[in-house]
Amino acid sequence: MAAADKNGNQAGGKLAAAAAALSAALLSACSTLAPQASAPQTAPVPHAPAENQQPVVSAKTAAAQDALRTMVSLQDRLSRVSAPLLINNADLCKNMARNLLGFTAQNRYSYPGEYSDAANAVLGYGERLQVSSVLAGSGAARAGLRKGDGLVSVEGKALPGGPDAESQAAEVLGPLVGRQAALNMTIARNGGNQTLNVPVTRACAIRVHLGNADNINSYADGQRVLITRGMMNFAQSDEAIAYVLAKDIAHNVLGHAGAMRNTAAVGSMIDNLVRTKPDLSLLIGSGGLKPVPQEMDTAADSLALYMLARAGYSIERAKPFWQRLATQYPASVMNGYTALHPATTVRFAAIDKTVAEIKTKLATKKPLVP
């Protein structure tokens, strides 16, 4: 289930996209040496396993585990950076604001193939849904819900486990969140059960995903935002990542993907990039995506700056970040950010104007509303 939307967003082909299949097993410790000439048999000597001996895993399994650790770390960072943007701007999100619980939950089936085994080994995921992240500042965070808590029941209704647990749990939670101010949730922690009263949180119902690709880009399809691993590495700081997220959240709030008739193309790109192993051939050329018109881009820049200021992020360093991005990855770099947002000169002028406007409102204690 997504942090901003309990409709179920599963990882891999599901990695945060449906809430995709490969298989690999741990390497057994059996010998594969060629047979040798037989020798007289002797009584077997009992063998005591070495203390704390670790199981042997294949290189493929080890690689899946390392990849999963990286993906989870980056997704956790996105959740942390996006939390104040989503919660502090519920009124600016207008018809995209919803009552949410403010946490994500997954089990081993949230990851495909060998990543299911990796989720079990690295994250301790089994059949039951476990809290995978808690949105800072949300009702879930205030109630004391923690990463790793197992989901047992809500309002006395048992929450499911197994392969379809995310979507089935969303069907249980969705109606309750819509009509109640708080939910009694029974969770498993430290070998026992306890019940927490979790208030709902009003927030922008926009799902934030990690893209498993190294191109320097981000995407917004009207309901979701995806920022690639490459963009996160380029941005480096949480503040710069917030600049990118806020811009795409603003595009969604303003309905730009739909107005451009670009929703299906961007949605397909997001569906692909959330997979643990995306089809990188789709990143060749423009990927079928249309460049954003300058009037839409400047409108999104303006709204994004207000959202950033309301979320507590500095807005003065936004323009230098976008200038650095445009210089290092100009519009000629296909499937890079500037190729889809080419109106840099007009954008920078609009950013200057909005920053000055926000500073004036702060100085005169006027509401930070565009």
Secondary structure, DSSP 8 states (H G I E B T S, - for coil): -BTTBTT---STTSTTT---------------------------------TT------HHHHHHHHHHHHHHHHHHHHHHHHHHHHHTTTTTTGGGEEEE--EEEE-GGGS-THHHHHIIIII---SB-EEEEE-TTSHHHHHT--TT-EEEEETTEE--BSTTHHHHHHHHHHHHHHH-SEEEEEEEETTEEEEEEEE-EEEE--EEEEE-S-SS-EEE-SSEEEEEHHHHHHH-SHHHHHHHHHHHHHHHHTTHHHHTT-HHHHHHHHHHHTSSS--GGGGSTTTT-----HHHHHHHHHHHHHHHHHTT--STTHHHHHHHHHHHS-TTSTTSHHHHS--HHHHHHHHHHHHHHHHHHHHTT-----
